[in-house]
């Protein structure tokens, strides 16, 4: 029995996104070069758009979207840990590996972070280099910096460069 797949391409203040829903769960949310709004009829796609727009305006700090990213068991465990990194915070890849429970797995954890299929909601953009430098982001370092800046501006307790 195959699952019905619903998708949407939409614009937000952060750029254009493609979202995919399978079995009433978000499986993919990625920045896209497609610039033509189109959407299947599914209420969760509307909710993803609504929450992402609220996030972009600094009005939403915690998403309430059911997720089911496609990946290995290891990747899914890393992505689950990423969801525990608070809005406005940033941690190093080593700290993420320690959250995972194995600091020696830092390279594998970093690779899983880089393969995250659900942008922003699974906040891989909050992971930075050990010295505080911005390192790799699937959608570019400028986008990563913009996301961190947005969160910093809406979380005065955090200082992006401190």
DRENDO-1510 file (C-alpha; in Angstrom, 1 decimal, always signed):
<recs>
REC; n; res; u; v; w
REC; 1; UNK; +0.0; +0.0; +0.0 .
REC; 2; UNK; +1.6; +3.3; -1.1 .
REC; 3; UNK; +1.2; +6.5; +0.8 .
REC; 4; UNK; -0.3; +9.6; -0.8 .
REC; 5; UNK; +2.3; +12.3; -1.1 .
REC; 6; UNK; +1.3; +16.0; -0.9 .
REC; 7; UNK; +3.6; +18.9; -1.7 .
REC; 8; UNK; +3.7; +22.6; -1.8 .
REC; 9; UNK; +6.0; +25.3; -3.1 .
REC; 10; UNK; +5.5; +28.6; -1.4 .
REC; 11; UNK; +7.3; +31.9; -0.6 .
REC; 12; UNK; +8.1; +33.3; +2.8 .
REC; 13; UNK; +10.1; +36.4; +3.9 .
REC; 14; UNK; +13.0; +33.9; +4.2 .
REC; 15; UNK; +12.7; +32.7; +0.6 .
REC; 16; UNK; +11.0; +29.9; -1.4 .
REC; 17; UNK; +10.4; +26.5; +0.1 .
REC; 18; UNK; +9.2; +23.1; -1.0 .
REC; 19; UNK; +7.3; +21.0; +1.6 .
REC; 20; UNK; +6.3; +17.4; +1.4 .
REC; 21; UNK; +3.7; +15.6; +3.5 .
REC; 22; UNK; +3.3; +11.8; +3.7 .
REC; 23; UNK; +0.9; +10.2; +6.2 .
REC; 24; UNK; +0.0; +13.5; +7.8 .
REC; 25; UNK; +3.6; +14.2; +8.7 .
REC; 26; UNK; +6.2; +16.6; +7.3 .
REC; 27; UNK; +8.9; +14.6; +5.6 .
REC; 28; UNK; +10.7; +17.4; +3.7 .
REC; 29; UNK; +11.1; +21.1; +4.0 .
REC; 30; UNK; +13.8; +22.6; +1.8 .
REC; 31; UNK; +14.7; +25.9; +0.3 .
REC; 32; UNK; +14.1; +25.8; -3.5 .
REC; 33; UNK; +14.8; +27.7; -6.6 .
REC; 34; UNK; +11.3; +27.0; -7.9 .
REC; 35; UNK; +9.4; +30.3; -7.8 .
REC; 36; UNK; +5.8; +29.3; -8.7 .
REC; 37; UNK; +3.4; +28.9; -5.8 .
REC; 38; UNK; +1.5; +25.7; -6.0 .
REC; 39; UNK; +0.0; +23.5; -3.4 .
REC; 40; UNK; -1.8; +20.2; -3.0 .
REC; 41; UNK; -4.8; +20.4; -0.8 .
REC; 42; UNK; -3.7; +19.3; +2.7 .
REC; 43; UNK; -4.3; +21.2; +5.9 .
REC; 44; UNK; -0.8; +20.4; +7.2 .
REC; 45; UNK; +0.8; +22.2; +4.2 .
REC; 46; UNK; -1.2; +25.3; +5.1 .
REC; 47; UNK; +0.0; +25.0; +8.7 .
REC; 48; UNK; +3.6; +24.6; +7.7 .
REC; 49; UNK; +3.3; +27.8; +5.6 .
REC; 50; UNK; +1.6; +29.6; +8.4 .
REC; 51; UNK; +4.1; +28.6; +11.1 .
REC; 52; UNK; +7.1; +29.3; +8.8 .
REC; 53; UNK; +5.8; +32.8; +8.1 .
REC; 54; UNK; +5.3; +33.4; +11.8 .
REC; 55; UNK; +8.8; +32.2; +12.5 .
REC; 56; UNK; +10.2; +34.6; +9.8 .
REC; 57; UNK; +8.4; +37.5; +11.5 .
REC; 58; UNK; +9.9; +36.6; +14.9 .
REC; 59; UNK; +6.5; +35.6; +16.2 .
REC; 60; UNK; +7.0; +31.8; +16.5 .
REC; 61; UNK; +9.9; +30.2; +18.4 .
REC; 62; UNK; +8.7; +26.6; +18.6 .
REC; 63; UNK; +7.1; +24.7; +15.8 .
REC; 64; UNK; +4.2; +22.2; +16.4 .
REC; 65; UNK; +4.3; +20.3; +13.1 .
REC; 66; UNK; +4.3; +16.5; +13.2 .
REC; 67; UNK; +7.6; +15.3; +11.6 .
REC; 68; UNK; +8.9; +12.2; +10.0 .
REC; 69; UNK; +12.1; +13.0; +8.1 .
REC; 70; UNK; +13.4; +10.2; +5.9 .
REC; 71; UNK; +16.8; +8.9; +6.9 .
REC; 72; UNK; +18.7; +6.2; +8.7 .
REC; 73; UNK; +18.1; +5.4; +12.4 .
REC; 74; UNK; +21.3; +7.2; +13.3 .
REC; 75; UNK; +20.3; +10.3; +11.3 .
REC; 76; UNK; +16.9; +10.4; +12.9 .
REC; 77; UNK; +18.4; +10.2; +16.4 .
REC; 78; UNK; +20.7; +13.1; +15.6 .
REC; 79; UNK; +17.8; +15.1; +14.1 .
REC; 80; UNK; +15.8; +14.5; +17.3 .
REC; 81; UNK; +18.7; +15.9; +19.4 .
REC; 82; UNK; +18.8; +19.0; +17.1 .
REC; 83; UNK; +15.2; +19.7; +18.0 .
REC; 84; UNK; +16.3; +20.2; +21.6 .
REC; 85; UNK; +18.6; +23.1; +20.7 .
REC; 86; UNK; +16.6; +26.2; +21.8 .
REC; 87; UNK; +15.5; +29.0; +19.6 .
REC; 88; UNK; +18.3; +31.7; +19.5 .
REC; 89; UNK; +21.0; +29.3; +20.8 .
REC; 90; UNK; +23.9; +27.9; +19.0 .
REC; 91; UNK; +26.1; +24.9; +19.8 .
REC; 92; UNK; +29.2; +23.3; +18.3 .
REC; 93; UNK; +29.3; +20.1; +16.4 .
REC; 94; UNK; +31.2; +18.6; +19.4 .
REC; 95; UNK; +28.4; +19.7; +21.8 .
REC; 96; UNK; +25.8; +18.1; +19.4 .
REC; 97; UNK; +27.9; +14.8; +19.5 .
REC; 98; UNK; +27.9; +15.0; +23.3 .
REC; 99; UNK; +24.1; +15.5; +23.3 .
REC; 100; UNK; +23.9; +12.4; +21.1 .
REC; 101; UNK; +26.0; +10.6; +23.7 .
REC; 102; UNK; +29.2; +9.9; +21.8 .
REC; 103; UNK; +31.7; +12.8; +21.4 .
REC; 104; UNK; +33.8; +10.4; +19.2 .
REC; 105; UNK; +31.0; +10.4; +16.7 .
REC; 106; UNK; +31.5; +14.0; +15.9 .
REC; 107; UNK; +32.1; +13.5; +12.2 .
REC; 108; UNK; +29.1; +11.2; +11.7 .
REC; 109; UNK; +26.9; +13.6; +13.7 .
REC; 110; UNK; +28.1; +16.5; +11.6 .
REC; 111; UNK; +27.4; +14.6; +8.4 .
REC; 112; UNK; +23.9; +13.7; +9.7 .
REC; 113; UNK; +23.3; +17.4; +10.6 .
REC; 114; UNK; +24.3; +18.3; +7.0 .
REC; 115; UNK; +21.8; +15.9; +5.6 .
REC; 116; UNK; +18.8; +17.2; +7.5 .
REC; 117; UNK; +15.8; +17.2; +5.1 .
REC; 118; UNK; +13.6; +19.5; +7.2 .
REC; 119; UNK; +15.1; +23.0; +7.2 .
REC; 120; UNK; +14.5; +25.4; +10.1 .
REC; 121; UNK; +12.0; +23.2; +12.0 .
REC; 122; UNK; +14.8; +20.8; +12.7 .
REC; 123; UNK; +17.3; +23.6; +13.4 .
REC; 124; UNK; +20.6; +22.4; +11.9 .
REC; 125; UNK; +21.4; +26.1; +11.3 .
REC; 126; UNK; +22.1; +26.4; +15.1 .
REC; 127; UNK; +25.2; +24.2; +14.9 .
REC; 128; UNK; +28.4; +26.1; +14.4 .
REC; 129; UNK; +32.1; +25.5; +14.5 .
REC; 130; UNK; +34.0; +25.0; +17.8 .
REC; 131; UNK; +35.5; +28.4; +17.7 .
REC; 132; UNK; +32.2; +30.1; +17.0 .
REC; 133; UNK; +32.7; +30.3; +13.2 .
REC; 134; UNK; +29.8; +29.7; +10.8 .
REC; 135; UNK; +30.5; +26.4; +9.0 .
REC; 136; UNK; +28.6; +24.6; +6.3 .
REC; 137; UNK; +24.9; +24.9; +5.6 .
REC; 138; UNK; +23.2; +23.1; +2.8 .
REC; 139; UNK; +21.5; +26.3; +1.7 .
REC; 140; UNK; +24.5; +28.6; +2.1 .
REC; 141; UNK; +26.3; +30.4; +4.8 .
REC; 142; UNK; +24.5; +33.7; +4.1 .
REC; 143; UNK; +21.2; +31.9; +4.7 .
REC; 144; UNK; +22.5; +30.4; +7.9 .
REC; 145; UNK; +23.7; +33.8; +9.1 .
REC; 146; UNK; +20.3; +35.3; +8.3 .
REC; 147; UNK; +18.5; +32.6; +10.3 .
REC; 148; UNK; +20.8; +33.0; +13.3 .
REC; 149; UNK; +20.5; +36.8; +13.1 .
REC; 150; UNK; +16.7; +36.6; +13.0 .
REC; 151; UNK; +16.7; +34.4; +16.1 .
REC; 152; UNK; +19.2; +36.6; +17.9 .
REC; 153; UNK; +17.1; +39.7; +17.3 .
REC; 154; UNK; +14.1; +37.9; +18.8 .
REC; 155; UNK; +16.0; +36.4; +21.7 .
REC; 156; UNK; +17.9; +39.1; +23.6 .
REC; 157; UNK; +19.3; +36.6; +26.0 .
REC; 158; UNK; +21.5; +35.2; +23.3 .
REC; 159; UNK; +24.3; +37.0; +21.6 .
REC; 160; UNK; +25.2; +35.7; +18.1 .
REC; 161; UNK; +28.9; +36.7; +18.3 .
REC; 162; UNK; +29.5; +36.6; +22.0 .
</recs>
